[in-house]
């Protein structure tokens, strides 16, 4: 089997990326993801809204019983 030729430019880029990543981990303690999509707080999120409403009927009944 033929051995792949190494591209010196790609080797340099790969080494630079590795060095940058190592420095970032050393500085912050963990790798930082720069491409993470942060959802807007103003956008409607049905899953979160439904999770907040789970306890409402039970709490409402408890309050009625305790107040009487």
N, C-alpha and C positions, 0 to 999 in steps of 0.2 A: 504494500500500500504506500502511496506517495505521502510524504509529510507536507502539511500545509505550510505555505510561506507566511511568515508573520509580517504584518504591516507595522513599521515602526511608529507611524502616526497613531494607529489604533492602540498600540501598546502604551503609548504616552497618555492618550486620553483615558484609557482604562485605569492606569496607575494614578492619574490625577483625580479621577472620580473616587477611587478607593481611598486615597489620602484625604479627600474632602469629607467623605462619609465617616472615616475614623475620627477626624478632628471634630466633626459635628456630634458624634456620640460621646466623645470625651468632654466636650463643652456642655452639652445639655443632659447627658446621662442616658439618652435614648435617641433613636433616629427620628428626624422631623420629616413629616410628609407635607410637601409644599403643594401637592395637587389635590388635597382633600377638599371636597365640596362641602361648604358649610350651609345648611339650610336656613332660609330666612325665618326669623321669629314671627314675622307678620303673615307668612304663608299658612294656609289652613292645613292642619295635620290631623286627619280623622283618627289615626291610631292613637295619638297622644290624647286627643279629646275624649275618646271612648275610655281610655285607661283612667282618666280623671273622674269619669262619671260612674265607675263601678260601685263605689260605696254609697252613693247617694240615697237610694231607697231605704237601705238598712239604717243608715244614720238618721234619716228623717223619721223613721218609725221609733227609733230609740229616743229621740228628742221628744216625741209626742208622749211616750210612755213615762219618761222621767219627769216631764213638766206637769203631768196630771196627778 
